[in-house]
Amino acid sequence: AQRTNSASRYQLAARVERGFDWLALGDISTTGFGSGLQLSGYRRALPGMAARITTGAVVWQGFGSSTSQTLQQMQVRGAGISGPYQLARNIREGTEQVVLETRAQENATRVISRQVLDRYVDYQIDYAAGSLLFKQPVPATDGYGNPVYIVVLYESESGGPKSEVWGVRASVDGNRW
């Protein structure tokens, strides 16, 4: 039997806060790291440390991790059914981003439309079996004959060499400066 008392999968998880500043250790998500920056957005879920510290008019944000997790992407052609669609078995829970992409019939690299889906609302995922089941059938093509693809971006539990992943961001409040 396995019992979880916190959101972290590790023996030590902590978050220390003081005002708007904080320091977190354990499972971290970098979703808020690049918020407001569409071109430089960075979204990962990693074991490590993250912090937000204010020094005068400058707000520092950063994260760091040493991990063998890898960011992977799978593309599966829609088959006109709700599933199950077979994925990898080493997907880290809660890290997947599922998107339906309609691509041009004459050029599969040109995306015509893109729809981001929500877990439990649009699909369910079985991490142990590595399968994806949609609430509605995913068509093979749209009304014009353009192919529909299921694109899944996820963190794999392992498979890569141990590497350092980190990022730092500083922002200045012009009113306080």
C-alpha positions, 0 to 999 in steps of 0.5 A: 500500500502506498500513502501520499500525504503531500503533492510530492512523490519524494520523501521531502517536500516543502514550501516556505512563504513570506509575503509574495516571496516563496521557496519550494522543494519537491515536485515543481512546475515551471508553468508560471515561470514564463507567464505572459511570454508566449515565445519563451514559455517553458512548461515542465514538471520536474523534481527540484527547487523553485523560488520567487524573491523580491529585491527592491524593484526587481523580482527574481524567479528561478527553478533548478533540477537534476533529472533524467526525465525527458520531454517527449511528443507523440503524434497519432492520426485520428481514427474516427473513434474515441479510443483507446489510443495507445501511448507510451507507458512511461508518462509521468502523471499529470504532465501530458498536454493533449492537442487535436491538430487539423493539418493541410491535406497537401502539406502535413506541416501546415496546421490549420486549426489547433484545439487544446484539450482538458483532462477529465473534460475531454479525455481520460488517460490510463498511465499504467496501460499507456492508453488515451480515451476521448469523450467524443470520437476523434475524426480521421479528417475534417469536412474538407478532407484534411487529416486530424492528428492527436498530439501528446506532449509529456514528460517521460519518467526516465530514458534520458541522461541525467542532466541539469535543467534550470532557468532564471527570470528577472522583472522590474517594477517601473513604479517602484524603481 
